[in-house]
Amino acid sequence: MGAGAPRQLTAIKWGVGANIVAAWLVTIPAAAVVAWIAYAILHTAGL
């Protein structure tokens, strides 16, 4: 996928792209939850 990808679409390993998308779908919401928890703790502590 991306620059230097083979010209034939059948030669592309689509599973790699699916793994990348799945990782982003987990990582971004998880980061949001961690940020919200940190904000809630600091806001409650008055910092």
Protein Blocks (a to p, Z undefined) as FASTA:
>chain_A
ZZhiafblklpcfklmmmmmmmmmmmmmmmmmmmmmmmmmmmmnoZZ
